[in-house]
């Protein structure tokens, strides 16, 4: 790299290993896990806490357990790609993850992930209200799988 030029990492610079993905919501945060060697995402858990302190304590415990090499956060937008009411909150959450844990943090378009997650749960025999406790982690799985399927679409912050 020429002298004075700043290195800007790309998604292809992410080390091999475990990734955790987050489907951020004001009420719940769905979390999925995957490995960028196998490129397969799986639902992990849902954090159902309103306090940021409690949320980040649970996230810290998950990071200690799974030792991810990067984090993926779903970025919501409207169907036409314009910012959604949660877009700024998700960016803020992703920036907090990056700041607290100093891991590469990747934003991924999350349009239609909740619909895909609901469809997947129906196919697995989970219907109606029973989906509520699982939907967010399955949406996080969809977000992470979208990143694995098309890593160049991710934006490192």
Secondary structure as UniProt FT lines:
FT   TURN            3..4
FT   HELIX           11..13
FT   STRAND          18..23
FT   STRAND          29..35
FT   TURN            36..39
FT   STRAND          40..47
FT   HELIX           52..66
FT   STRAND          70..75
FT   TURN            79..80
FT   TURN            85..86
FT   HELIX           87..101
FT   STRAND          104..109
FT   TURN            111..112
FT   HELIX           113..123
FT   TURN            124..125
FT   HELIX           128..131
FT   HELIX           132..149
FT   HELIX           151..153
FT   STRAND          155..156
//
